[in-house]
Amino acid sequence: MSYQQVVVGPLETNCYIYYCEETLECAVIDPGAEAEKIFPIITSFQLRPVIILNTHGHVDHTGANVEIKERYHIPIALHSADLPLLEESLQLEFGLMVGASPTPRPDQLLADGDEIPVGRQVLKVIHTPGHSPGSVCFHTGNILFAGDTLFCGGVGRTDLPGGSWKQLSQSLKNRIMTLPDETIVLPGHGPRTTIGEERDSNPFLE
């Protein structure tokens, strides 16, 4: 299993391109903006995109969905609980401010426990509501694509529409911190970390 990371947009969103080394099929995770930064990576590694995966529906994670979908003719996948965010007026206004395009409606609705094939690899969907109602993480092997659920030294904010600290704390306790300490956490913003590092030092997990 392999991935490439590119930081996109004014909020410095981490977009990940997760791919199978055997088949070169790939998933584009959270293309938040600046598709022109994402395309060269796909081309240089001779990858074949098969799906766009959004960890949640905030515009800084979906802002280049339309460009990726139109170029590669691939489906967009999002958890059903975040569908209302796609029409939320504040989000649309913010998207205009940061140059993000409104996303098309998803072709596939994600649910907890779903398994997304990428070549001969599989990404498992973990529903982690709190930052948004439909926030999910994608888990494979010793890697967790965490979206805005867990950061290095922090957690996702819960003061946006649909956010809930109670839900987020339960998601972290019951879904994320049950993973092995050596699990590599690839967050939606900022540097990578591990479950063990966050268990030891993240003040929000005390």
TIRO-2110 file (N, C-alpha, C; in Angstrom, 1 decimal):
// TIRO-2110
0.8, -1.2, 0.0, N, 1, A
0.0, 0.0, 0.0, CA, 1, A
0.9, 1.2, 0.0, C, 1, A
0.5, 2.2, -0.7, N, 2, A
1.3, 3.5, -0.9, CA, 2, A
0.3, 4.7, -1.0, C, 2, A
0.8, 5.8, -0.6, N, 3, A
0.0, 7.0, -0.8, CA, 3, A
1.0, 8.2, -1.1, C, 3, A
0.4, 9.2, -1.7, N, 4, A
1.1, 10.5, -1.9, CA, 4, A
0.2, 11.6, -1.3, C, 4, A
0.8, 12.6, -0.7, N, 5, A
0.1, 13.7, -0.1, CA, 5, A
0.4, 15.0, -0.8, C, 5, A
-0.6, 15.8, -1.0, N, 6, A
-0.5, 17.2, -1.5, CA, 6, A
-1.3, 18.1, -0.7, C, 6, A
-0.8, 19.2, -0.3, N, 7, A
-1.5, 20.2, 0.5, CA, 7, A
-2.1, 21.2, -0.5, C, 7, A
-3.4, 21.4, -0.3, N, 8, A
-4.2, 22.2, -1.3, CA, 8, A
-5.0, 23.3, -0.5, C, 8, A
-5.2, 24.4, -1.2, N, 9, A
-6.2, 25.4, -0.8, CA, 9, A
-5.6, 26.3, 0.4, C, 9, A
-6.4, 27.4, 0.6, N, 10, A
-5.9, 28.4, 1.6, CA, 10, A
-6.0, 27.8, 3.1, C, 10, A
-6.8, 26.8, 3.3, N, 11, A
-6.8, 26.2, 4.6, CA, 11, A
-5.8, 25.0, 4.7, C, 11, A
-5.0, 24.8, 3.7, N, 12, A
-3.9, 23.8, 3.7, CA, 12, A
-4.5, 22.4, 4.1, C, 12, A
-5.4, 22.0, 3.3, N, 13, A
-6.0, 20.7, 3.4, CA, 13, A
-5.1, 19.6, 2.8, C, 13, A
-5.0, 18.5, 3.6, N, 14, A
-4.2, 17.4, 3.1, CA, 14, A
-5.0, 16.5, 2.2, C, 14, A
-4.7, 16.5, 0.9, N, 15, A
-5.3, 15.6, -0.1, CA, 15, A
-4.4, 14.4, -0.2, C, 15, A
-4.9, 13.2, -0.1, N, 16, A
-4.1, 12.0, -0.2, CA, 16, A
-4.5, 11.2, -1.4, C, 16, A
-3.6, 10.7, -2.1, N, 17, A
-3.8, 9.8, -3.2, CA, 17, A
-3.3, 8.4, -2.8, C, 17, A
-4.2, 7.5, -2.5, N, 18, A
-3.9, 6.2, -2.0, CA, 18, A
-4.0, 5.2, -3.1, C, 18, A
-2.9, 4.4, -3.3, N, 19, A
-2.9, 3.5, -4.5, CA, 19, A
-2.4, 2.2, -4.2, C, 19, A
-2.8, 1.2, -5.1, N, 20, A
-2.3, -0.1, -5.0, CA, 20, A
-1.1, -0.2, -5.9, C, 20, A
0.0, -0.7, -5.4, N, 21, A
1.3, -0.7, -6.2, CA, 21, A
1.2, -1.8, -7.3, C, 21, A
0.3, -2.8, -7.1, N, 22, A
0.3, -3.8, -8.1, CA, 22, A
-0.6, -3.4, -9.3, C, 22, A
-1.7, -2.8, -9.1, N, 23, A
-2.6, -2.5, -10.2, CA, 23, A
-2.5, -1.0, -10.6, C, 23, A
-2.0, -0.1, -9.7, N, 24, A
-1.9, 1.3, -9.9, CA, 24, A
-3.2, 2.0, -9.9, C, 24, A
-4.3, 1.3, -9.4, N, 25, A
-5.5, 2.0, -9.2, CA, 25, A
-5.4, 2.8, -7.9, C, 25, A
-6.1, 4.0, -7.9, N, 26, A
-6.0, 4.9, -6.8, CA, 26, A
-7.3, 5.5, -6.4, C, 26, A
-7.4, 5.9, -5.1, N, 27, A
-8.5, 6.7, -4.6, CA, 27, A
-8.0, 8.1, -4.3, C, 27, A
-8.7, 9.1, -4.6, N, 28, A
-8.3, 10.5, -4.3, CA, 28, A
-9.2, 10.9, -3.1, C, 28, A
-8.5, 11.1, -2.0, N, 29, A
-9.1, 11.3, -0.7, CA, 29, A
-9.1, 12.8, -0.4, C, 29, A
-10.2, 13.5, -0.3, N, 30, A
-10.3, 14.9, 0.1, CA, 30, A
-9.6, 15.8, -0.9, C, 30, A
-10.0, 15.8, -2.1, N, 31, A
-9.4, 16.9, -3.0, CA, 31, A
-10.1, 18.2, -2.8, C, 31, A
-9.5, 19.0, -1.9, N, 32, A
-10.2, 20.1, -1.3, CA, 32, A
-10.1, 21.4, -2.2, C, 32, A
-9.2, 21.4, -3.1, N, 33, A
-8.9, 22.6, -4.0, CA, 33, A
-7.8, 22.3, -4.9, C, 33, A
-7.5, 23.2, -5.8, N, 34, A
-6.3, 23.2, -6.6, CA, 34, A
-6.1, 21.8, -7.3, C, 34, A
-7.0, 21.5, -8.1, N, 35, A
-6.9, 20.2, -8.8, CA, 35, A
-5.6, 20.2, -9.7, C, 35, A
-5.1, 21.4, -10.1, N, 36, A
-3.9, 21.4, -10.9, CA, 36, A
-2.7, 20.9, -10.1, C, 36, A
-2.8, 20.9, -8.8, N, 37, A
-1.7, 20.3, -8.0, CA, 37, A
-1.8, 18.7, -7.9, C, 37, A
-3.1, 18.3, -8.0, N, 38, A
-3.3, 16.8, -7.8, CA, 38, A
-3.1, 16.0, -9.1, C, 38, A
-3.5, 16.6, -10.3, N, 39, A
-3.3, 15.9, -11.5, CA, 39, A
-1.9, 15.5, -11.8, C, 39, A
-0.8, 16.3, -11.6, N, 40, A
0.5, 15.9, -11.9, CA, 40, A
1.0, 14.7, -11.1, C, 40, A
0.5, 14.5, -9.9, N, 41, A
0.9, 13.4, -9.1, CA, 41, A
0.4, 12.1, -9.7, C, 41, A
-0.9, 12.2, -10.1, N, 42, A
-1.6, 11.0, -10.7, CA, 42, A
-0.8, 10.6, -12.0, C, 42, A
-0.5, 11.6, -12.7, N, 43, A
0.2, 11.4, -14.0, CA, 43, A
1.6, 10.8, -13.8, C, 43, A
2.3, 11.4, -12.9, N, 44, A
3.7, 11.0, -12.7, CA, 44, A
3.9, 9.6, -12.2, C, 44, A
2.9, 9.1, -11.4, N, 45, A
3.0, 7.8, -10.9, CA, 45, A
2.2, 6.8, -11.8, C, 45, A
1.6, 7.3, -12.9, N, 46, A
0.9, 6.5, -13.9, CA, 46, A
-0.3, 5.8, -13.2, C, 46, A
-1.0, 6.5, -12.3, N, 47, A
-2.1, 5.9, -11.6, CA, 47, A
-3.4, 6.0, -12.3, C, 47, A
-4.3, 5.1, -11.9, N, 48, A
-5.6, 5.1, -12.5, CA, 48, A
-6.7, 5.3, -11.5, C, 48, A
-7.2, 6.6, -11.3, N, 49, A
-8.2, 6.9, -10.3, CA, 49, A
-9.5, 6.0, -10.5, C, 49, A
-10.0, 5.5, -9.4, N, 50, A
-11.2, 4.8, -9.5, CA, 50, A
-12.3, 5.4, -8.6, C, 50, A
-12.0, 6.2, -7.7, N, 51, A
-13.0, 6.8, -6.8, CA, 51, A
-12.5, 8.1, -6.1, C, 51, A
-13.4, 9.0, -5.8, N, 52, A
-13.1, 10.1, -5.0, CA, 52, A
-13.8, 9.9, -3.6, C, 52, A
-13.0, 9.9, -2.5, N, 53, A
-13.5, 9.7, -1.2, CA, 53, A
-13.4, 11.0, -0.4, C, 53, A
-14.5, 11.4, 0.2, N, 54, A
-14.6, 12.6, 1.1, CA, 54, A
-14.7, 12.1, 2.5, C, 54, A
-13.8, 12.5, 3.4, N, 55, A
-14.0, 12.2, 4.8, CA, 55, A
-15.2, 12.9, 5.4, C, 55, A
-15.6, 14.1, 4.8, N, 56, A
-16.8, 14.8, 5.3, CA, 56, A
-17.1, 15.8, 4.2, C, 56, A
-18.2, 16.5, 4.4, N, 57, A
-18.7, 17.4, 3.4, CA, 57, A
-18.3, 18.8, 3.4, C, 57, A
-17.4, 19.2, 4.3, N, 58, A
-17.0, 20.6, 4.3, CA, 58, A
-16.2, 21.0, 3.0, C, 58, A
-16.4, 22.2, 2.6, N, 59, A
-16.0, 22.6, 1.2, CA, 59, A
-14.5, 22.6, 1.1, C, 59, A
-13.7, 22.7, 2.2, N, 60, A
-12.3, 22.6, 2.0, CA, 60, A
-11.8, 21.2, 1.8, C, 60, A
-12.7, 20.2, 1.9, N, 61, A
-12.3, 18.9, 1.6, CA, 61, A
-13.0, 18.3, 0.3, C, 61, A
-13.9, 19.1, -0.3, N, 62, A
-14.6, 18.7, -1.5, CA, 62, A
-14.5, 19.7, -2.7, C, 62, A
-13.7, 20.7, -2.5, N, 63, A
-13.7, 21.8, -3.4, CA, 63, A
-13.2, 21.5, -4.8, C, 63, A
-12.4, 20.4, -5.0, N, 64, A
-12.0, 20.0, -6.3, CA, 64, A
-12.6, 18.7, -6.8, C, 64, A
-13.7, 18.3, -6.1, N, 65, A
-14.4, 17.1, -6.5, CA, 65, A
-14.8, 17.1, -8.0, C, 65, A
-15.3, 18.3, -8.4, N, 66, A
-15.9, 18.4, -9.7, CA, 66, A
-14.8, 18.2, -10.8, C, 66, A
-13.7, 18.8, -10.6, N, 67, A
-12.6, 18.7, -11.6, CA, 67, A
-12.0, 17.3, -11.7, C, 67, A
-11.9, 16.7, -10.5, N, 68, A
-11.4, 15.3, -10.5, CA, 68, A
-12.4, 14.4, -11.2, C, 68, A
-13.6, 14.5, -10.9, N, 69, A
-14.7, 13.7, -11.5, CA, 69, A
-14.8, 13.9, -13.0, C, 69, A
-14.7, 15.1, -13.4, N, 70, A
-14.9, 15.3, -14.9, CA, 70, A
-13.7, 14.8, -15.7, C, 70, A
-12.5, 14.9, -15.1, N, 71, A
-11.3, 14.4, -15.8, CA, 71, A
-11.3, 12.9, -15.9, C, 71, A
-11.6, 12.2, -14.8, N, 72, A
-11.4, 10.8, -14.8, CA, 72, A
-12.7, 10.0, -14.9, C, 72, A
-13.8, 10.7, -14.8, N, 73, A
-15.2, 10.0, -14.9, CA, 73, A
-15.3, 8.9, -13.9, C, 73, A
-15.1, 9.3, -12.6, N, 74, A
-15.1, 8.4, -11.5, CA, 74, A
-16.2, 8.9, -10.5, C, 74, A
-16.7, 8.0, -9.6, N, 75, A
-17.7, 8.4, -8.7, CA, 75, A
-17.1, 9.1, -7.5, C, 75, A
-18.0, 9.9, -6.8, N, 76, A
-17.7, 10.6, -5.6, CA, 76, A
-18.5, 9.8, -4.5, C, 76, A
-17.8, 9.6, -3.3, N, 77, A
-18.4, 8.9, -2.2, CA, 77, A
-18.3, 9.7, -1.0, C, 77, A
-19.5, 9.8, -0.2, N, 78, A
-19.6, 10.7, 1.0, CA, 78, A
-20.6, 10.0, 1.9, C, 78, A
-20.5, 10.2, 3.2, N, 79, A
-21.5, 9.6, 4.1, CA, 79, A
-22.8, 10.4, 3.9, C, 79, A
-23.9, 9.6, 4.0, N, 80, A
-25.2, 10.2, 3.8, CA, 80, A
-25.6, 11.4, 4.8, C, 80, A
-25.0, 11.3, 6.0, N, 81, A
-25.4, 12.3, 7.0, CA, 81, A
-24.8, 13.7, 6.7, C, 81, A
-23.9, 13.7, 5.8, N, 82, A
-23.3, 15.0, 5.4, CA, 82, A
-23.9, 15.6, 4.1, C, 82, A
-24.9, 15.0, 3.6, N, 83, A
-25.6, 15.5, 2.4, CA, 83, A
-26.1, 16.9, 2.6, C, 83, A
-26.7, 17.3, 3.8, N, 84, A
-27.2, 18.6, 4.0, CA, 84, A
-26.1, 19.7, 3.9, C, 84, A
-24.9, 19.3, 4.2, N, 85, A
-23.8, 20.3, 4.2, CA, 85, A
-23.5, 20.8, 2.8, C, 85, A
-23.9, 20.0, 1.8, N, 86, A
-23.6, 20.4, 0.4, CA, 86, A
-24.4, 21.5, 0.0, C, 86, A
-25.6, 21.8, 0.6, N, 87, A
-26.5, 22.8, 0.3, CA, 87, A
-26.4, 24.0, 1.3, C, 87, A
-25.6, 23.9, 2.3, N, 88, A
-25.6, 24.8, 3.4, CA, 88, A
-25.0, 26.2, 2.9, C, 88, A
-25.8, 27.2, 3.1, N, 89, A
-25.4, 28.5, 2.5, CA, 89, A
-24.1, 29.1, 2.9, C, 89, A
-23.8, 29.0, 4.2, N, 90, A
-22.5, 29.5, 4.7, CA, 90, A
-21.3, 28.8, 4.0, C, 90, A
-21.5, 27.5, 3.8, N, 91, A
-20.5, 26.7, 3.1, CA, 91, A
-20.3, 27.2, 1.7, C, 91, A
-21.4, 27.4, 1.0, N, 92, A
-21.3, 27.8, -0.4, CA, 92, A
-20.7, 29.2, -0.5, C, 92, A
-21.0, 30.1, 0.4, N, 93, A
-20.4, 31.4, 0.4, CA, 93, A
-18.9, 31.3, 0.7, C, 93, A
-18.5, 30.5, 1.7, N, 94, A
-17.1, 30.3, 2.0, CA, 94, A
-16.4, 29.7, 0.8, C, 94, A
-17.0, 28.8, 0.1, N, 95, A
-16.4, 28.2, -1.1, CA, 95, A
-16.0, 29.2, -2.1, C, 95, A
-16.9, 30.2, -2.3, N, 96, A
-16.7, 31.3, -3.3, CA, 96, A
-15.5, 32.1, -2.9, C, 96, A
-15.4, 32.3, -1.6, N, 97, A
-14.3, 33.1, -1.0, CA, 97, A
-12.9, 32.5, -1.3, C, 97, A
-12.9, 31.1, -1.2, N, 98, A
-11.6, 30.5, -1.2, CA, 98, A
-11.4, 29.8, -2.6, C, 98, A
-12.3, 30.1, -3.5, N, 99, A
-12.1, 29.5, -4.9, CA, 99, A
-12.4, 28.1, -5.0, C, 99, A
-13.2, 27.5, -4.1, N, 100, A
-13.6, 26.1, -4.2, CA, 100, A
-14.9, 26.0, -5.0, C, 100, A
-15.0, 24.9, -5.8, N, 101, A
-16.2, 24.7, -6.6, CA, 101, A
-17.2, 23.9, -5.8, C, 101, A
-18.5, 24.2, -5.9, N, 102, A
-19.5, 23.3, -5.3, CA, 102, A
-19.4, 21.9, -5.8, C, 102, A
-19.5, 20.9, -4.9, N, 103, A
-19.3, 19.5, -5.3, CA, 103, A
-20.6, 19.0, -5.9, C, 103, A
-20.5, 18.1, -6.9, N, 104, A
-21.7, 17.4, -7.3, CA, 104, A
-22.2, 16.5, -6.2, C, 104, A
-23.4, 16.1, -6.2, N, 105, A
-23.9, 15.2, -5.2, CA, 105, A
-23.2, 13.8, -5.4, C, 105, A
-22.9, 13.1, -4.3, N, 106, A
-22.2, 11.9, -4.4, CA, 106, A
-22.9, 10.8, -5.2, C, 106, A
-22.1, 10.0, -5.8, N, 107, A
-22.7, 8.9, -6.6, CA, 107, A
-22.8, 7.7, -5.6, C, 107, A
-22.1, 7.7, -4.5, N, 108, A
-22.1, 6.5, -3.6, CA, 108, A
-22.2, 7.1, -2.2, C, 108, A
-23.1, 6.5, -1.4, N, 109, A
-23.2, 7.0, 0.0, CA, 109, A
-22.5, 6.0, 0.9, C, 109, A
-21.6, 6.5, 1.7, N, 110, A
-20.8, 5.6, 2.6, CA, 110, A
-21.6, 5.3, 3.9, C, 110, A
-21.3, 4.1, 4.5, N, 111, A
-21.9, 3.8, 5.7, CA, 111, A
-20.8, 3.1, 6.5, C, 111, A
-20.9, 3.1, 7.8, N, 112, A
-19.9, 2.5, 8.7, CA, 112, A
-19.7, 1.0, 8.3, C, 112, A
-18.5, 0.6, 8.2, N, 113, A
-18.2, -0.8, 7.9, CA, 113, A
-18.0, -1.1, 6.4, C, 113, A
-18.4, -0.1, 5.6, N, 114, A
-18.2, -0.4, 4.1, CA, 114, A
-16.7, -0.6, 3.8, C, 114, A
-16.5, -1.4, 2.8, N, 115, A
-15.1, -1.7, 2.4, CA, 115, A
-15.0, -1.2, 0.9, C, 115, A
-14.1, -0.3, 0.7, N, 116, A
-13.9, 0.3, -0.6, CA, 116, A
-12.6, -0.3, -1.3, C, 116, A
-12.8, -1.1, -2.4, N, 117, A
-11.7, -1.7, -3.0, CA, 117, A
-10.9, -0.7, -3.8, C, 117, A
-9.6, -0.7, -3.7, N, 118, A
-8.7, 0.1, -4.5, CA, 118, A
-7.6, -0.9, -5.0, C, 118, A
-7.8, -1.3, -6.3, N, 119, A
-6.9, -2.4, -6.8, CA, 119, A
-7.1, -3.6, -5.9, C, 119, A
-6.0, -4.2, -5.4, N, 120, A
-6.1, -5.3, -4.5, CA, 120, A
-6.0, -4.9, -3.0, C, 120, A
-6.2, -3.7, -2.7, N, 121, A
-6.2, -3.2, -1.4, CA, 121, A
-7.7, -2.8, -1.0, C, 121, A
-7.9, -2.6, 0.3, N, 122, A
-9.3, -2.3, 0.7, CA, 122, A
-9.2, -1.2, 1.8, C, 122, A
-10.0, -0.2, 1.7, N, 123, A
-10.2, 0.9, 2.7, CA, 123, A
-11.5, 0.6, 3.4, C, 123, A
-11.4, 0.5, 4.7, N, 124, A
-12.6, 0.3, 5.5, CA, 124, A
-13.1, 1.6, 6.1, C, 124, A
-14.4, 1.8, 6.0, N, 125, A
-15.0, 3.1, 6.4, CA, 125, A
-15.3, 3.0, 7.9, C, 125, A
-14.9, 4.0, 8.7, N, 126, A
-15.2, 4.1, 10.1, CA, 126, A
-16.0, 5.4, 10.3, C, 126, A
-17.2, 5.3, 10.7, N, 127, A
-18.1, 6.5, 10.9, CA, 127, A
-17.7, 7.1, 12.2, C, 127, A
-17.3, 8.4, 12.1, N, 128, A
-16.8, 9.1, 13.3, CA, 128, A
-17.5, 10.5, 13.4, C, 128, A
-18.8, 10.5, 13.7, N, 129, A
-19.5, 11.8, 13.8, CA, 129, A
-18.9, 12.6, 14.9, C, 129, A
-19.1, 13.9, 14.8, N, 130, A
-18.7, 14.9, 15.8, CA, 130, A
-18.2, 16.2, 15.1, C, 130, A
-17.2, 16.1, 14.3, N, 131, A
-16.8, 17.3, 13.5, CA, 131, A
-17.9, 17.7, 12.6, C, 131, A
-18.5, 16.7, 12.0, N, 132, A
-19.7, 16.8, 11.2, CA, 132, A
-20.5, 15.5, 11.4, C, 132, A
-21.8, 15.5, 11.1, N, 133, A
-22.6, 14.3, 11.3, CA, 133, A
-22.1, 13.1, 10.5, C, 133, A
-21.6, 13.4, 9.3, N, 134, A
-21.2, 12.3, 8.4, CA, 134, A
-19.7, 12.1, 8.3, C, 134, A
-18.9, 12.6, 9.3, N, 135, A
-17.5, 12.4, 9.2, CA, 135, A
-17.1, 10.9, 9.2, C, 135, A
-16.2, 10.6, 8.4, N, 136, A
-15.7, 9.2, 8.4, CA, 136, A
-14.1, 9.2, 8.4, C, 136, A
-13.5, 8.1, 8.8, N, 137, A
-12.1, 7.8, 8.6, CA, 137, A
-12.0, 6.6, 7.7, C, 137, A
-10.9, 6.5, 7.0, N, 138, A
-10.6, 5.3, 6.1, CA, 138, A
-9.4, 4.6, 6.7, C, 138, A
-9.6, 3.3, 7.0, N, 139, A
-8.6, 2.5, 7.6, CA, 139, A
-8.1, 1.4, 6.7, C, 139, A
-6.8, 1.2, 6.7, N, 140, A
-6.2, 0.1, 5.9, CA, 140, A
-4.9, -0.2, 6.5, C, 140, A
-4.7, -1.5, 6.8, N, 141, A
-3.4, -1.9, 7.4, CA, 141, A
-3.1, -1.1, 8.7, C, 141, A
-1.9, -0.4, 8.7, N, 142, A
-1.6, 0.4, 9.8, CA, 142, A
-1.7, 1.9, 9.5, C, 142, A
-2.6, 2.2, 8.6, N, 143, A
-2.8, 3.6, 8.2, CA, 143, A
-4.2, 4.0, 8.4, C, 143, A
-4.4, 5.2, 9.0, N, 144, A
-5.8, 5.8, 9.2, CA, 144, A
-5.8, 7.2, 8.5, C, 144, A
-6.6, 7.3, 7.5, N, 145, A
-6.9, 8.6, 6.9, CA, 145, A
-8.0, 9.2, 7.8, C, 145, A
-7.7, 10.2, 8.6, N, 146, A
-8.5, 10.6, 9.7, CA, 146, A
-9.4, 11.8, 9.4, C, 146, A
-9.2, 12.5, 8.2, N, 147, A
-10.0, 13.6, 8.0, CA, 147, A
-9.8, 14.7, 9.1, C, 147, A
-10.9, 15.3, 9.5, N, 148, A
-10.8, 16.3, 10.6, CA, 148, A
-11.3, 15.8, 11.9, C, 148, A
-11.2, 14.4, 12.1, N, 149, A
-11.6, 13.8, 13.4, CA, 149, A
-10.5, 13.9, 14.4, C, 149, A
-9.3, 13.6, 14.0, N, 150, A
-8.1, 13.7, 14.9, CA, 150, A
-6.9, 14.3, 14.2, C, 150, A
-6.3, 15.2, 14.9, N, 151, A
-5.1, 15.9, 14.4, CA, 151, A
-3.9, 15.5, 15.3, C, 151, A
-2.7, 15.9, 14.9, N, 152, A
-1.5, 15.9, 15.7, CA, 152, A
-1.7, 16.9, 16.8, C, 152, A
-1.9, 16.5, 18.0, N, 153, A
-2.1, 17.4, 19.1, CA, 153, A
-3.5, 18.1, 19.2, C, 153, A
-4.4, 17.6, 18.4, N, 154, A
-5.7, 18.3, 18.5, CA, 154, A
-6.8, 17.4, 17.9, C, 154, A
-8.0, 17.9, 17.9, N, 155, A
-9.1, 17.2, 17.3, CA, 155, A
-10.0, 18.2, 16.5, C, 155, A
-10.9, 17.7, 15.7, N, 156, A
-11.7, 18.5, 14.9, CA, 156, A
-12.6, 19.5, 15.7, C, 156, A
-12.8, 20.6, 15.1, N, 157, A
-13.7, 21.6, 15.8, CA, 157, A
-15.1, 21.1, 15.7, C, 157, A
-15.9, 21.6, 16.7, N, 158, A
-17.3, 21.1, 16.8, CA, 158, A
-18.3, 22.2, 16.8, C, 158, A
-17.8, 23.5, 16.5, N, 159, A
-18.7, 24.6, 16.5, CA, 159, A
-19.3, 25.0, 15.2, C, 159, A
-19.1, 24.1, 14.2, N, 160, A
-19.7, 24.4, 12.9, CA, 160, A
-21.0, 23.7, 12.8, C, 160, A
-21.9, 24.0, 11.8, N, 161, A
-23.2, 23.4, 11.7, CA, 161, A
-23.1, 21.8, 11.7, C, 161, A
-23.9, 21.2, 12.6, N, 162, A
-23.9, 19.8, 12.7, CA, 162, A
-22.8, 19.2, 13.6, C, 162, A
-21.9, 20.0, 14.1, N, 163, A
-20.9, 19.6, 15.0, CA, 163, A
-21.4, 19.2, 16.4, C, 163, A
-20.7, 18.3, 17.1, N, 164, A
-21.1, 17.9, 18.4, CA, 164, A
-19.9, 17.3, 19.2, C, 164, A
-19.5, 18.0, 20.2, N, 165, A
-18.4, 17.6, 21.0, CA, 165, A
-18.7, 16.2, 21.7, C, 165, A
-20.0, 16.0, 22.1, N, 166, A
-20.3, 14.7, 22.7, CA, 166, A
-20.1, 13.6, 21.7, C, 166, A
-20.6, 13.8, 20.5, N, 167, A
-20.4, 12.7, 19.5, CA, 167, A
-18.9, 12.5, 19.1, C, 167, A
-18.2, 13.6, 19.0, N, 168, A
-16.7, 13.5, 18.7, CA, 168, A
-16.0, 12.8, 19.7, C, 168, A
-16.2, 13.1, 21.0, N, 169, A
-15.5, 12.4, 22.1, CA, 169, A
-15.8, 10.9, 22.1, C, 169, A
-17.1, 10.6, 21.8, N, 170, A
-17.4, 9.2, 21.7, CA, 170, A
-16.8, 8.5, 20.5, C, 170, A
-16.7, 9.2, 19.4, N, 171, A
-16.0, 8.6, 18.2, CA, 171, A
-14.6, 8.4, 18.5, C, 171, A
-13.9, 9.3, 19.1, N, 172, A
-12.5, 9.2, 19.4, CA, 172, A
-12.3, 8.0, 20.4, C, 172, A
-13.1, 8.0, 21.5, N, 173, A
-12.9, 7.0, 22.5, CA, 173, A
-13.2, 5.6, 22.0, C, 173, A
-14.3, 5.4, 21.3, N, 174, A
-14.8, 4.1, 21.0, CA, 174, A
-14.5, 3.6, 19.6, C, 174, A
-14.0, 4.5, 18.7, N, 175, A
-13.8, 4.1, 17.3, CA, 175, A
-12.3, 4.2, 16.9, C, 175, A
-11.7, 5.3, 17.4, N, 176, A
-10.3, 5.6, 16.9, CA, 176, A
-9.3, 5.2, 17.9, C, 176, A
-9.4, 5.4, 19.2, N, 177, A
-8.4, 5.1, 20.1, CA, 177, A
-8.3, 3.6, 20.5, C, 177, A
-9.2, 2.8, 19.9, N, 178, A
-9.2, 1.4, 20.0, CA, 178, A
-8.2, 0.8, 19.0, C, 178, A
-7.7, 1.6, 18.1, N, 179, A
-6.7, 1.1, 17.1, CA, 179, A
-5.3, 0.9, 17.7, C, 179, A
-4.5, 0.1, 17.2, N, 180, A
-3.1, -0.1, 17.8, CA, 180, A
-2.3, 1.2, 17.8, C, 180, A
-1.4, 1.3, 18.8, N, 181, A
-0.6, 2.5, 19.0, CA, 181, A
0.2, 2.8, 17.7, C, 181, A
0.6, 1.8, 17.0, N, 182, A
1.5, 2.0, 15.9, CA, 182, A
0.8, 2.5, 14.6, C, 182, A
-0.5, 2.6, 14.7, N, 183, A
-1.3, 3.1, 13.6, CA, 183, A
-0.9, 4.5, 13.2, C, 183, A
-0.6, 4.7, 11.9, N, 184, A
-0.2, 6.0, 11.4, CA, 184, A
-1.4, 6.8, 11.1, C, 184, A
-1.5, 8.0, 11.7, N, 185, A
-2.7, 8.8, 11.5, CA, 185, A
-2.3, 9.9, 10.5, C, 185, A
-3.1, 10.0, 9.4, N, 186, A
-2.9, 11.0, 8.3, CA, 186, A
-4.1, 11.9, 8.4, C, 186, A
-3.9, 13.1, 9.0, N, 187, A
-5.1, 14.0, 9.3, CA, 187, A
-5.4, 14.8, 8.1, C, 187, A
-6.6, 15.5, 8.2, N, 188, A
-7.0, 16.4, 7.1, CA, 188, A
-6.2, 17.7, 7.0, C, 188, A
-5.5, 18.0, 8.1, N, 189, A
-4.7, 19.2, 8.1, CA, 189, A
-3.5, 18.9, 9.1, C, 189, A
-2.3, 19.5, 8.7, N, 190, A
-1.2, 19.4, 9.6, CA, 190, A
-0.4, 18.1, 9.4, C, 190, A
0.6, 17.9, 10.3, N, 191, A
1.5, 16.7, 10.1, CA, 191, A
0.9, 15.4, 10.6, C, 191, A
1.5, 14.3, 10.1, N, 192, A
1.1, 13.0, 10.5, CA, 192, A
1.4, 12.7, 11.9, C, 192, A
0.8, 11.7, 12.5, N, 193, A
1.1, 11.3, 13.9, CA, 193, A
0.8, 9.8, 14.0, C, 193, A
0.7, 9.3, 15.2, N, 194, A
0.3, 7.9, 15.4, CA, 194, A
-0.7, 7.9, 16.6, C, 194, A
-1.4, 6.8, 16.6, N, 195, A
-2.4, 6.6, 17.7, CA, 195, A
-1.7, 6.7, 19.1, C, 195, A
-0.5, 6.0, 19.1, N, 196, A
0.2, 6.0, 20.4, CA, 196, A
0.7, 7.4, 20.8, C, 196, A
1.1, 8.2, 19.9, N, 197, A
1.6, 9.6, 20.2, CA, 197, A
0.4, 10.4, 20.8, C, 197, A
-0.7, 10.2, 20.1, N, 198, A
-1.9, 11.0, 20.5, CA, 198, A
-2.4, 10.5, 21.9, C, 198, A
-2.4, 9.2, 22.1, N, 199, A
-2.8, 8.7, 23.4, CA, 199, A
-2.0, 9.2, 24.5, C, 199, A
-0.7, 9.4, 24.2, N, 200, A
0.2, 9.9, 25.3, CA, 200, A
0.2, 11.4, 25.5, C, 200, A
-0.1, 12.2, 24.5, N, 201, A
0.1, 13.6, 24.6, CA, 201, A
-1.0, 14.5, 24.2, C, 201, A
-2.0, 14.0, 23.5, N, 202, A
-3.1, 14.9, 23.0, CA, 202, A
-4.0, 15.3, 24.2, C, 202, A
-4.0, 16.6, 24.5, N, 203, A
-4.8, 17.1, 25.7, CA, 203, A
-6.3, 16.8, 25.6, C, 203, A
-6.8, 16.7, 24.3, N, 204, A
-8.2, 16.5, 24.1, CA, 204, A
-8.7, 15.0, 24.4, C, 204, A
-7.7, 14.2, 24.6, N, 205, A
-8.0, 12.7, 24.8, CA, 205, A
-7.8, 12.3, 26.3, C, 205, A
-7.6, 13.3, 27.1, N, 206, A
-7.4, 13.0, 28.5, CA, 206, A
-8.7, 12.7, 29.2, C, 206, A
END
